[in-house]
């Protein structure tokens, strides 16, 4: 029988840890598609914006705010279908106060181009929004069961601007991907910030490259030429904070992760 030389055995044993490490490396899946589990579990480079304990890294906007962390969010289909409930305590979920209406919540950190993943829950008829750069809203709305054509006020929309006391622009979702009230839902957003020249003049508008709503594509290559309705009172810039709307109805968020934008690859 052939016997392996001791030197060769030592080389193979030395390479074994490296091969195990390579086998454990997470794959590159940035193709703009849904892949089962949330992307922060499947790919490297994602960073959480919630610490699982408190609201460190976030601040209220325009006065007092009642957002709190909790370990679980409860919805009552029969007793209170338009409300969400939670016990204020250290946890990974956040809820916009006991009454479901409070000030908007803003990150202390500012971001440029980014990929954003988050999960949210709304009760029957509720409304919120995720504002990239504090300016450009992806609408959160209970559109479940609607058979009407989708509008810029439906879930998954890029909300319209408000000019001359009327809605202008925006982008309705390509389909109704809303789940039932009281269920956790998700957005995965590829966002490109506006561009400016050395004098500060804007040379390119902000752009939503893609938005997945519960794993389904609802937006592709949508330009926004200014802040959408109810945006923060800040100018467009290369970097700005993220804002969660808290004054339109009960809403809960969890698993908020981001990473720098990378090109969507073709497979």
Backbone as JSON, one array per atom type, in Angstrom:
{
  "sequence": "XXXXXXXXXXXXXXXXXXXXXXXXXXXXXXXXXXXXXXXXXXXXXXXXXXXXXXXXXXXXXXXXXXXXXXXXXXXXXXXXXXXXXXXXXXXXXXXXXXXXXXXXXXXXXXXXXXXXXXXXXXXXXXXXXXXXXXXXXXXXXXXXXXXXXXXXXXXXXXXXXXXXXXXXXXXXXXXXXXXXXXXXXXXXXXXXXXXXXXXXXXXXXXXXXXXXXXXXXXXXXXXXXXXXXXXXXXXXXXXXXXXXXXXXXXXXXXXXXXXXXXXXXXX",
  "N": [[0.85, -1.19, 0.0], [0.4, 2.25, -0.77], [2.27, 4.7, 0.93], [1.94, 7.83, 2.43], [4.32, 10.39, 2.41], [5.92, 11.88, 5.26], [6.43, 14.65, 5.11], [4.64, 15.58, 3.17], [2.28, 15.01, 4.48], [2.4, 16.87, 6.55], [2.17, 19.28, 5.14], [-0.42, 19.06, 4.08], [-1.95, 18.97, 6.43], [-1.38, 21.52, 7.37], [-2.63, 23.09, 5.48], [-5.27, 22.54, 5.92], [-6.76, 24.12, 7.92], [-6.97, 26.53, 6.45], [-8.49, 25.76, 4.22], [-10.88, 25.11, 5.48], [-11.6, 27.62, 6.43], [-12.02, 29.02, 4.03], [-14.17, 27.6, 3.08], [-16.14, 28.42, 4.81], [-16.64, 31.03, 4.16], [-18.89, 33.64, 3.37], [-21.12, 33.77, 0.58], [-21.13, 35.97, -2.35], [-23.98, 37.69, -2.96], [-25.16, 39.82, -4.15], [-27.24, 40.46, -6.18], [-29.58, 41.76, -6.45], [-31.83, 40.29, -5.89], [-34.18, 38.24, -4.05], [-33.23, 36.05, -1.43], [-34.12, 34.21, 0.48], [-33.35, 33.95, 3.69], [-32.78, 36.99, 5.64], [-30.59, 39.49, 4.19], [-28.44, 40.29, 5.82], [-27.78, 38.07, 7.25], [-26.83, 36.38, 5.34], [-24.79, 37.54, 3.85], [-21.59, 39.22, 4.02], [-20.5, 42.3, 5.63], [-22.66, 43.85, 6.48], [-24.07, 46.15, 8.8], [-25.53, 46.68, 11.99], [-28.12, 49.03, 12.92], [-29.58, 49.14, 15.16], [-29.06, 48.33, 18.56], [-30.09, 46.31, 20.1], [-30.7, 46.8, 22.71], [-31.23, 49.53, 23.55], [-32.02, 52.91, 22.46], [-29.69, 54.07, 21.58], [-27.71, 56.02, 19.38], [-29.75, 57.04, 17.94], [-32.13, 59.75, 17.62], [-34.83, 61.9, 18.64], [-36.94, 63.91, 16.54], [-37.92, 67.29, 16.22], [-38.99, 68.04, 18.87], [-40.31, 66.29, 21.84], [-40.14, 62.7, 21.97], [-41.61, 59.41, 21.91], [-40.72, 56.9, 21.32], [-39.8, 53.52, 22.02], [-37.81, 50.7, 23.08], [-38.42, 47.17, 22.82], [-39.02, 43.69, 23.6], [-40.86, 42.22, 22.21], [-43.61, 42.56, 19.93], [-47.05, 43.04, 19.98], [-50.1, 42.29, 18.29], [-53.59, 42.7, 18.07], [-56.07, 41.14, 16.48], [-58.87, 41.03, 16.82], [-59.57, 42.56, 19.14], [-58.16, 45.04, 19.1], [-57.49, 46.07, 16.32], [-56.28, 48.24, 15.09], [-54.08, 49.01, 16.47], [-50.79, 48.67, 17.98], [-48.94, 46.85, 20.41], [-46.59, 46.82, 23.12], [-44.14, 46.03, 25.63], [-42.25, 48.36, 27.31], [-38.89, 47.79, 27.42], [-35.48, 46.59, 27.5], [-34.56, 45.58, 24.25], [-34.74, 44.28, 20.86], [-36.64, 45.27, 19.12], [-38.39, 48.22, 18.04], [-40.85, 50.62, 18.92], [-43.32, 53.06, 18.18], [-44.19, 54.55, 20.57], [-46.77, 54.38, 23.19], [-49.25, 55.26, 22.26], [-49.0, 55.21, 19.54], [-48.38, 57.4, 17.98], [-45.98, 59.74, 17.54], [-43.0, 61.83, 17.64], [-40.79, 61.9, 14.76], [-38.06, 59.61, 14.17], [-34.55, 59.75, 14.1], [-31.36, 58.92, 12.75], [-28.18, 59.42, 14.34], [-25.91, 59.13, 12.89], [-24.66, 59.82, 9.59], [-25.22, 59.02, 6.13], [-24.07, 58.04, 2.87], [-24.15, 56.75, -0.31], [-25.99, 53.76, -0.08], [-26.96, 50.44, 0.96], [-29.89, 49.28, 2.35], [-31.55, 47.38, 4.77], [-34.52, 46.49, 6.39], [-37.07, 45.6, 8.78], [-40.58, 45.82, 9.36], [-43.66, 46.4, 11.17], [-47.1, 47.01, 10.87], [-50.35, 47.98, 12.05], [-53.85, 47.54, 11.18], [-54.74, 49.78, 8.65], [-52.68, 51.61, 9.11], [-49.78, 53.86, 8.87], [-46.57, 54.84, 7.85], [-43.14, 55.73, 7.22], [-40.01, 55.36, 5.51], [-37.27, 57.3, 5.35], [-34.76, 57.85, 3.26], [-31.69, 59.51, 3.61], [-33.12, 61.27, 5.12], [-34.87, 62.56, 3.49], [-36.01, 61.34, 1.19], [-38.68, 59.38, 0.62], [-39.59, 55.99, 1.17], [-42.61, 54.56, 1.11], [-44.5, 53.37, 3.88], [-47.3, 51.57, 4.36], [-50.59, 50.34, 5.0], [-51.6, 48.5, 2.64], [-52.76, 46.12, 2.19], [-54.74, 43.75, 0.51], [-55.91, 45.56, -1.23], [-57.5, 46.24, -4.29], [-57.34, 48.22, -6.06], [-55.67, 50.27, -8.56], [-52.18, 50.7, -7.97], [-50.83, 53.42, -6.07], [-48.88, 56.44, -5.42], [-49.06, 56.67, -2.74], [-49.29, 54.21, -1.64], [-48.15, 51.17, 0.0], [-44.73, 50.44, -0.5], [-44.29, 52.38, -2.36], [-42.38, 55.08, -3.86], [-42.66, 58.0, -2.36], [-44.58, 60.92, -3.33], [-43.5, 64.3, -4.13], [-44.35, 67.5, -2.6], [-45.69, 70.14, -3.94], [-46.81, 73.38, -4.58], [-49.15, 72.94, -3.18], [-49.99, 70.39, -3.94], [-49.56, 66.94, -4.87], [-46.61, 65.87, -6.51], [-44.88, 64.03, -8.92], [-43.12, 61.16, -7.76], [-43.32, 57.53, -7.39], [-45.34, 54.9, -8.04], [-45.71, 51.61, -6.58], [-44.77, 48.66, -8.41], [-46.35, 46.5, -8.02], [-48.75, 45.07, -5.72], [-47.41, 44.23, -2.85], [-47.96, 43.97, -0.21], [-48.26, 42.56, 3.03], [-50.54, 41.02, 5.42], [-52.03, 43.1, 7.99], [-50.31, 43.34, 11.12], [-48.36, 41.47, 10.6], [-44.86, 40.84, 10.28], [-42.96, 42.66, 7.94], [-40.78, 43.45, 5.14], [-38.23, 45.63, 3.82], [-35.78, 45.91, 1.31], [-33.35, 47.97, 0.16], [-31.65, 49.61, -2.41], [-29.74, 52.38, -2.67], [-28.68, 55.38, -4.19], [-26.91, 58.24, -3.54], [-27.45, 61.82, -4.1], [-25.35, 63.69, -6.4], [-22.71, 66.11, -6.33], [-20.89, 68.98, -7.55], [-17.63, 70.56, -7.21], [-18.28, 73.11, -6.41], [-20.57, 72.8, -5.02], [-22.9, 72.58, -6.44], [-25.66, 70.68, -7.5], [-25.28, 67.83, -9.46], [-26.3, 65.38, -10.16], [-29.34, 63.67, -9.58], [-30.71, 62.1, -6.6], [-31.16, 58.52, -6.38], [-33.21, 55.68, -6.38], [-32.1, 52.62, -6.81], [-33.04, 50.01, -6.68], [-35.87, 48.5, -5.08], [-36.87, 46.05, -2.91], [-39.79, 44.6, -1.73], [-40.95, 42.75, 0.75], [-39.45, 40.76, -0.44], [-40.09, 40.97, -3.12], [-39.64, 42.68, -6.19], [-40.39, 46.08, -6.4], [-39.66, 48.61, -7.17], [-37.55, 50.16, -9.57], [-34.71, 51.81, -10.58], [-35.39, 54.63, -9.98], [-35.48, 58.05, -10.09], [-35.22, 60.81, -7.85], [-35.92, 64.14, -7.61], [-35.83, 65.89, -5.54], [-36.67, 66.53, -2.05], [-39.22, 64.4, -0.73], [-42.71, 64.5, 0.31], [-43.22, 65.78, 3.63], [-40.57, 65.62, 4.45], [-37.38, 65.88, 6.19], [-36.25, 69.08, 7.35], [-33.83, 69.83, 5.85], [-31.02, 70.43, 3.68], [-30.41, 68.87, 0.45], [-27.62, 66.7, 0.18], [-24.3, 65.2, 0.02], [-24.13, 63.31, 2.1], [-26.45, 62.26, 4.58], [-28.81, 61.81, 7.34], [-30.75, 58.85, 8.29], [-34.28, 58.58, 8.47], [-37.11, 57.59, 10.38], [-40.55, 57.6, 10.13], [-42.8, 58.65, 12.58], [-45.21, 59.83, 13.27], [-47.62, 59.29, 12.01], [-49.12, 57.08, 12.57], [-49.46, 53.87, 14.33], [-46.46, 51.94, 14.44], [-43.9, 49.48, 14.16], [-40.43, 48.67, 14.2], [-37.62, 46.58, 13.31], [-34.46, 44.78, 13.13], [-32.72, 46.52, 11.57], [-30.44, 47.17, 9.19], [-27.43, 48.16, 7.51], [-25.18, 48.71, 4.71], [-22.36, 49.89, 2.79], [-23.16, 50.95, -0.54], [-23.06, 48.62, -3.19], [-22.39, 47.63, -6.58], [-25.14, 46.14, -8.3], [-24.95, 42.86, -9.28], [-24.96, 40.95, -12.34], [-26.35, 37.81, -13.07]],
  "CA": [[0.0, 0.0, 0.0], [1.17, 3.5, -0.85], [2.36, 5.45, 2.17], [2.21, 9.24, 2.22], [5.5, 10.87, 3.11], [5.6, 12.73, 6.41], [6.45, 16.06, 4.7], [3.39, 15.86, 2.49], [1.21, 15.04, 5.48], [2.47, 18.13, 7.28], [1.64, 20.33, 4.27], [-1.87, 18.92, 4.0], [-2.52, 19.39, 7.72], [-1.23, 22.97, 7.47], [-3.61, 23.72, 4.6], [-6.62, 22.2, 6.33], [-7.5, 25.27, 8.48], [-7.26, 27.5, 5.39], [-9.59, 25.25, 3.41], [-12.09, 25.25, 6.28], [-11.94, 29.04, 6.47], [-12.58, 29.38, 2.74], [-15.47, 26.95, 2.95], [-17.1, 29.13, 5.65], [-16.81, 32.39, 3.66], [-20.23, 33.84, 2.85], [-21.08, 34.05, -0.86], [-21.58, 37.26, -2.85], [-25.33, 37.5, -3.49], [-25.71, 41.14, -4.43], [-27.81, 40.47, -7.52], [-30.86, 42.45, -6.42], [-32.89, 39.31, -5.77], [-34.5, 37.68, -2.74], [-32.5, 34.78, -1.25], [-34.56, 33.47, 1.65], [-33.09, 34.67, 4.93], [-32.36, 38.39, 5.45], [-29.24, 39.56, 3.61], [-27.38, 40.45, 6.82], [-27.4, 36.73, 7.67], [-26.28, 35.65, 4.22], [-23.64, 38.22, 3.26], [-20.74, 40.01, 4.91], [-20.45, 43.74, 5.44], [-23.83, 44.55, 7.01], [-23.88, 46.68, 10.16], [-26.83, 47.01, 12.58], [-28.39, 50.37, 13.42], [-30.19, 48.95, 16.48], [-28.11, 47.54, 19.35], [-30.77, 45.25, 20.83], [-30.9, 47.18, 24.12], [-31.82, 50.86, 23.73], [-32.07, 53.72, 21.25], [-28.41, 54.74, 21.33], [-27.46, 56.24, 17.97], [-30.96, 57.64, 17.37], [-32.65, 60.9, 18.35], [-36.12, 62.37, 18.2], [-36.94, 65.13, 15.75], [-39.01, 68.24, 16.47], [-39.62, 67.92, 20.17], [-40.22, 65.01, 22.56], [-40.56, 61.49, 21.26], [-41.97, 58.34, 22.84], [-40.26, 55.6, 20.85], [-39.15, 52.69, 23.03], [-37.42, 49.35, 22.68], [-39.2, 46.09, 23.42], [-38.6, 42.36, 23.15], [-41.89, 41.63, 21.36], [-44.71, 43.44, 19.56], [-48.32, 42.28, 19.94], [-51.22, 42.84, 17.54], [-54.85, 42.03, 18.41], [-56.95, 41.23, 15.32], [-60.25, 41.23, 17.21], [-59.77, 43.55, 20.19], [-57.64, 46.37, 18.74], [-56.77, 45.83, 15.06], [-55.59, 49.45, 14.6], [-53.04, 49.37, 17.43], [-49.72, 47.75, 18.32], [-48.63, 46.9, 21.83], [-45.31, 46.28, 23.55], [-43.71, 46.4, 26.97], [-40.95, 49.03, 27.25], [-37.81, 47.06, 28.06], [-34.4, 46.38, 26.53], [-34.9, 44.61, 23.22], [-34.33, 44.58, 19.5], [-37.73, 45.9, 18.37], [-38.73, 49.57, 18.49], [-42.27, 50.94, 18.73], [-43.46, 54.52, 18.27], [-44.95, 55.02, 21.71], [-47.97, 53.63, 23.56], [-50.39, 55.71, 21.48], [-48.76, 55.01, 18.12], [-48.11, 58.66, 17.28], [-44.96, 60.53, 18.23], [-42.09, 62.46, 16.7], [-39.98, 61.04, 13.89], [-36.81, 59.13, 14.76], [-33.49, 60.04, 13.14], [-30.03, 58.43, 13.14], [-27.13, 60.4, 14.54], [-24.95, 58.92, 11.81], [-25.06, 60.2, 8.25], [-24.87, 58.0, 5.15], [-24.08, 58.42, 1.47], [-24.74, 55.61, -1.02], [-26.17, 52.7, 0.9], [-27.97, 49.39, 0.91], [-30.61, 49.27, 3.62], [-32.53, 46.32, 5.01], [-35.23, 46.62, 7.66], [-38.37, 44.94, 8.91], [-41.56, 46.67, 10.05], [-45.01, 45.88, 11.38], [-48.13, 48.03, 11.04], [-51.69, 47.43, 12.23], [-54.82, 47.85, 10.12], [-54.92, 51.17, 8.28], [-51.63, 52.51, 9.6], [-48.98, 54.6, 7.9], [-45.27, 55.33, 8.3], [-42.28, 55.91, 6.07], [-38.56, 55.26, 5.68], [-36.72, 58.41, 4.58], [-33.33, 57.82, 2.98], [-31.14, 60.87, 3.73], [-34.11, 62.12, 5.76], [-35.51, 63.37, 2.45], [-36.64, 60.6, 0.09], [-39.45, 58.38, 1.37], [-40.23, 54.75, 0.75], [-43.83, 54.58, 1.9], [-44.98, 52.23, 4.67], [-48.75, 51.77, 4.42], [-51.38, 49.11, 4.95], [-52.29, 48.35, 1.35], [-53.13, 44.71, 2.05], [-56.07, 43.43, -0.02], [-56.41, 46.57, -2.16], [-57.58, 45.83, -5.7], [-57.22, 49.44, -6.87], [-54.32, 50.51, -9.09], [-51.27, 51.2, -6.96], [-50.59, 54.87, -6.11], [-47.66, 56.86, -4.73], [-49.33, 56.64, -1.3], [-49.41, 52.81, -1.23], [-46.95, 50.51, 0.48], [-43.76, 50.14, -1.54], [-44.13, 53.52, -3.26], [-41.54, 56.24, -3.59], [-43.72, 58.98, -2.16], [-44.49, 62.11, -4.17], [-43.15, 65.6, -3.56], [-45.52, 68.34, -2.34], [-45.36, 71.42, -4.55], [-48.02, 74.11, -4.95], [-50.28, 72.32, -2.47], [-50.43, 69.15, -4.58], [-48.53, 65.93, -5.04], [-45.91, 65.91, -7.78], [-43.89, 62.97, -9.11], [-43.24, 59.92, -7.03], [-43.37, 56.31, -8.19], [-46.18, 53.85, -7.45], [-45.09, 50.28, -6.66], [-45.15, 47.91, -9.6], [-47.32, 45.47, -7.61], [-49.14, 45.13, -4.31], [-46.68, 43.18, -2.14], [-48.23, 44.13, 1.22], [-48.79, 41.45, 3.82], [-51.65, 41.37, 6.32], [-51.68, 43.85, 9.2], [-49.85, 42.53, 12.24], [-47.27, 40.59, 10.2], [-43.61, 41.51, 9.96], [-42.69, 42.84, 6.53], [-39.38, 43.87, 4.95], [-37.71, 46.38, 2.68], [-34.36, 45.93, 0.98], [-33.28, 49.17, -0.67], [-30.37, 50.04, -2.97], [-29.92, 53.83, -2.8], [-27.53, 56.17, -4.63], [-27.08, 59.62, -3.09], [-27.21, 62.83, -5.14], [-23.97, 64.07, -6.66], [-22.46, 67.55, -6.34], [-19.56, 69.34, -8.0], [-16.78, 71.2, -6.19], [-18.91, 74.35, -5.95], [-21.78, 72.46, -4.27], [-24.05, 72.49, -7.34], [-26.07, 69.3, -7.72], [-25.06, 67.38, -10.83], [-27.13, 64.19, -10.39], [-30.36, 63.45, -8.56], [-30.71, 60.85, -5.85], [-31.77, 57.45, -7.16], [-33.48, 54.35, -5.83], [-31.72, 51.67, -7.85], [-34.02, 48.92, -6.57], [-36.52, 48.28, -3.79], [-37.6, 44.8, -2.72], [-40.82, 44.68, -0.69], [-41.23, 41.35, 1.09], [-38.74, 39.91, -1.38], [-40.54, 41.2, -4.49], [-39.22, 43.96, -6.74], [-41.48, 47.04, -6.6], [-39.1, 49.83, -7.75], [-36.31, 49.99, -10.32], [-34.1, 52.99, -11.19], [-36.29, 55.77, -9.81], [-34.82, 59.28, -9.69], [-35.99, 61.78, -7.07], [-35.22, 65.41, -7.84], [-35.89, 66.69, -4.32], [-37.29, 65.87, -0.91], [-40.63, 64.04, -0.84], [-43.56, 65.18, 1.29], [-42.93, 65.6, 5.06], [-39.16, 65.33, 4.65], [-36.67, 66.72, 7.14], [-35.93, 70.42, 6.87], [-32.39, 69.87, 5.62], [-30.75, 70.45, 2.24], [-29.8, 67.71, -0.18], [-26.19, 66.7, 0.44], [-23.71, 63.88, -0.25], [-24.49, 62.42, 3.2], [-27.53, 62.74, 5.46], [-29.26, 60.71, 8.2], [-31.94, 58.05, 8.0], [-35.4, 58.96, 9.34], [-38.3, 56.75, 10.45], [-41.71, 58.43, 10.43], [-43.51, 58.14, 13.75], [-46.36, 60.66, 13.63], [-48.76, 59.01, 11.14], [-49.85, 55.9, 13.02], [-48.62, 52.87, 15.0], [-45.51, 51.2, 13.62], [-42.74, 48.9, 14.85], [-39.3, 48.32, 13.33], [-36.58, 45.72, 13.87], [-33.47, 44.3, 12.16], [-32.33, 47.6, 10.65], [-29.03, 46.96, 8.84], [-26.98, 48.87, 6.31], [-23.8, 48.58, 4.27], [-22.12, 50.76, 1.63], [-23.73, 50.46, -1.79], [-22.22, 47.92, -4.16], [-23.15, 47.43, -7.81], [-25.91, 44.92, -8.44], [-24.28, 42.03, -10.28], [-25.83, 40.15, -13.2], [-26.04, 36.38, -13.01]],
  "C": [[0.88, 1.24, 0.0], [1.14, 4.21, 0.49], [2.74, 6.9, 1.86], [3.42, 9.66, 3.03], [5.11, 11.86, 4.19], [5.57, 14.21, 6.02], [5.16, 16.46, 4.02], [2.23, 15.91, 3.47], [1.21, 16.36, 6.23], [1.9, 19.29, 6.44], [0.11, 20.28, 4.21], [-2.54, 19.36, 5.3], [-2.44, 20.9, 7.88], [-2.28, 23.69, 6.62], [-5.04, 23.49, 5.04], [-7.37, 23.38, 6.96], [-7.86, 26.3, 7.43], [-8.44, 27.05, 4.55], [-10.92, 25.35, 4.17], [-12.55, 26.69, 6.32], [-12.59, 29.47, 5.16], [-13.97, 28.79, 2.55], [-16.54, 27.7, 3.73], [-17.36, 30.56, 5.16], [-18.19, 32.54, 3.03], [-20.18, 34.24, 1.38], [-21.49, 35.49, -1.16], [-22.94, 37.05, -3.52], [-25.96, 38.81, -3.94], [-26.2, 41.26, -5.87], [-29.19, 41.11, -7.56], [-32.06, 41.53, -6.28], [-33.06, 38.87, -4.31], [-33.84, 36.3, -2.6], [-32.89, 34.07, 0.04], [-34.39, 34.25, 2.94], [-32.68, 36.11, 4.64], [-30.92, 38.47, 4.99], [-28.13, 39.71, 4.64], [-26.96, 39.1, 7.41], [-26.64, 35.98, 6.59], [-24.98, 36.23, 3.67], [-22.86, 38.99, 4.32], [-20.95, 41.5, 4.67], [-21.63, 44.52, 5.98], [-23.57, 44.98, 8.46], [-25.23, 47.07, 10.75], [-26.92, 48.47, 13.01], [-29.18, 50.34, 14.72], [-29.28, 48.02, 17.27], [-28.76, 46.45, 20.17], [-31.03, 45.57, 22.29], [-31.69, 48.48, 24.27], [-31.74, 51.61, 22.41], [-30.81, 54.55, 21.06], [-28.18, 54.84, 19.83], [-28.64, 56.85, 17.23], [-31.39, 58.83, 18.22], [-34.02, 61.28, 17.78], [-35.99, 63.67, 17.42], [-38.14, 65.98, 16.12], [-39.73, 67.96, 17.78], [-39.54, 66.53, 20.77], [-40.7, 63.85, 21.69], [-40.73, 60.36, 22.25], [-41.58, 56.96, 22.32], [-39.62, 54.83, 22.0], [-38.77, 51.34, 22.44], [-38.27, 48.33, 23.42], [-38.69, 44.75, 22.89], [-39.6, 41.73, 22.19], [-42.99, 42.66, 21.11], [-45.96, 42.59, 19.37], [-49.37, 43.04, 19.14], [-52.46, 42.02, 17.85], [-55.84, 42.21, 17.26], [-58.38, 41.57, 15.7], [-60.45, 42.4, 18.17], [-59.3, 44.95, 19.81], [-56.82, 46.27, 17.45], [-56.0, 47.04, 14.54], [-54.46, 49.87, 15.54], [-51.95, 48.29, 17.48], [-49.37, 47.93, 19.78], [-47.27, 46.27, 22.11], [-44.99, 46.77, 24.94], [-42.36, 47.1, 26.86], [-39.9, 48.29, 28.07], [-36.68, 46.92, 27.05], [-34.77, 45.29, 25.52], [-34.53, 45.11, 21.85], [-35.4, 45.18, 18.62], [-37.94, 47.31, 18.9], [-40.15, 49.89, 18.06], [-42.46, 52.42, 18.97], [-44.47, 54.95, 19.34], [-46.21, 54.23, 21.98], [-49.2, 54.02, 22.75], [-50.21, 55.58, 19.98], [-48.62, 56.28, 17.32], [-47.13, 59.47, 18.11], [-44.04, 61.14, 17.19], [-41.32, 61.46, 15.87], [-38.65, 60.72, 14.57], [-35.71, 59.19, 13.71], [-32.17, 59.47, 13.65], [-29.1, 59.6, 13.39], [-26.08, 60.31, 13.44], [-25.54, 59.37, 10.48], [-24.51, 59.18, 7.24], [-24.87, 58.62, 3.75], [-24.83, 57.37, 0.68], [-24.87, 54.46, -0.02], [-27.13, 51.63, 0.4], [-28.59, 49.32, 2.3], [-31.56, 48.08, 3.65], [-33.21, 46.61, 6.34], [-36.54, 45.86, 7.6], [-39.3, 45.84, 9.71], [-42.88, 45.92, 10.21], [-45.95, 47.07, 11.54], [-49.47, 47.34, 11.28], [-52.6, 47.86, 11.08], [-54.91, 49.36, 9.91], [-53.79, 52.11, 8.63], [-50.69, 52.94, 8.48], [-47.67, 55.03, 8.55], [-44.42, 55.55, 7.04], [-40.82, 55.81, 6.45], [-37.93, 56.29, 4.76], [-35.21, 58.25, 4.44], [-32.83, 59.27, 2.93], [-32.1, 61.81, 4.45], [-34.99, 62.87, 4.79], [-36.39, 62.58, 1.49], [-37.35, 59.37, 0.69], [-39.83, 57.16, 0.56], [-41.43, 54.57, 1.68], [-44.08, 53.26, 2.62], [-46.47, 52.46, 4.89], [-49.46, 50.43, 4.34], [-52.2, 49.07, 3.67], [-52.8, 46.92, 1.14], [-54.57, 44.58, 1.53], [-56.61, 44.45, -1.0], [-56.4, 46.03, -3.58], [-57.52, 47.03, -6.63], [-55.82, 49.53, -7.48], [-53.43, 51.13, -8.02], [-50.97, 52.68, -7.19], [-49.31, 55.19, -5.36], [-47.86, 56.98, -3.22], [-49.45, 55.22, -0.78], [-48.08, 52.27, -0.72], [-46.03, 50.13, -0.66], [-43.54, 51.28, -2.52], [-42.93, 54.38, -2.87], [-42.51, 57.42, -3.54], [-43.49, 60.22, -3.02], [-43.97, 63.33, -3.4], [-44.44, 66.41, -3.36], [-45.17, 69.76, -2.77], [-46.66, 72.12, -4.97], [-49.27, 73.48, -4.38], [-50.85, 71.1, -3.22], [-49.25, 68.21, -4.73], [-47.93, 65.96, -6.43], [-44.9, 64.77, -7.82], [-44.18, 61.76, -8.24], [-43.31, 58.73, -7.97], [-44.21, 55.26, -7.46], [-45.46, 52.51, -7.53], [-45.61, 49.52, -7.87], [-46.17, 46.81, -9.3], [-47.69, 45.7, -6.15], [-48.49, 43.95, -3.59], [-46.96, 43.2, -0.64], [-48.76, 42.84, 1.84], [-49.92, 41.95, 4.73], [-51.17, 42.24, 7.47], [-51.25, 42.89, 10.31], [-48.77, 41.54, 11.89], [-46.01, 41.42, 9.96], [-43.39, 41.52, 8.46], [-41.27, 43.4, 6.36], [-39.21, 44.74, 3.72], [-36.23, 46.08, 2.54], [-34.19, 46.97, -0.11], [-31.84, 49.41, -1.11], [-30.51, 51.52, -3.32], [-28.62, 54.51, -3.17], [-27.79, 57.63, -4.31], [-26.93, 60.6, -4.25], [-25.74, 63.19, -5.24], [-23.86, 65.58, -6.77], [-21.06, 67.81, -6.87], [-18.82, 70.1, -6.91], [-17.37, 72.5, -5.66], [-20.17, 74.08, -5.14], [-23.02, 72.39, -5.14], [-24.39, 71.01, -7.58], [-25.93, 68.95, -9.19], [-25.87, 66.14, -11.17], [-28.12, 64.06, -9.25], [-30.1, 62.17, -7.78], [-31.48, 59.79, -6.64], [-32.0, 56.21, -6.29], [-33.2, 53.35, -6.95], [-32.67, 50.48, -7.87], [-34.6, 48.9, -5.17], [-37.22, 46.93, -3.84], [-38.55, 44.97, -1.54], [-41.27, 43.25, -0.43], [-40.66, 40.4, 0.04], [-39.12, 40.1, -2.84], [-40.11, 42.59, -4.96], [-40.44, 44.86, -6.96], [-41.0, 48.36, -7.19], [-37.79, 49.5, -8.43], [-35.9, 51.33, -10.92], [-35.06, 54.19, -11.19], [-35.48, 56.97, -9.32], [-35.78, 60.12, -8.84], [-35.24, 63.11, -7.11], [-35.32, 66.37, -6.66], [-36.59, 65.93, -3.23], [-38.76, 65.58, -1.13], [-41.4, 64.62, 0.34], [-43.19, 64.79, 2.72], [-41.48, 65.22, 5.33], [-38.57, 66.22, 5.74], [-36.34, 68.07, 6.51], [-34.41, 70.58, 6.78], [-32.15, 69.9, 4.12], [-30.26, 69.1, 1.73], [-28.29, 67.82, -0.02], [-25.63, 65.32, 0.11], [-24.01, 62.86, 0.85], [-25.56, 63.08, 4.05], [-28.02, 61.56, 6.3], [-30.43, 59.93, 7.62], [-33.04, 58.47, 8.96], [-36.53, 57.94, 9.23], [-39.47, 57.62, 10.9], [-42.51, 57.82, 11.58], [-44.81, 58.83, 14.07], [-47.61, 60.39, 12.8], [-49.58, 57.81, 11.57], [-48.92, 54.88, 13.64], [-47.72, 52.13, 14.02], [-44.41, 50.65, 14.51], [-41.69, 48.56, 13.8], [-38.36, 47.38, 14.08], [-35.58, 45.38, 12.75], [-33.15, 45.35, 11.1], [-30.82, 47.49, 10.42], [-28.69, 47.77, 7.6], [-25.56, 48.44, 5.95], [-23.6, 49.53, 3.1], [-22.64, 50.11, 0.35], [-22.67, 49.76, -2.65], [-23.04, 47.69, -5.43], [-23.92, 46.12, -7.77], [-25.29, 44.11, -9.57], [-25.3, 41.23, -11.09], [-25.39, 38.7, -13.14], [-26.48, 35.71, -14.3]]
}
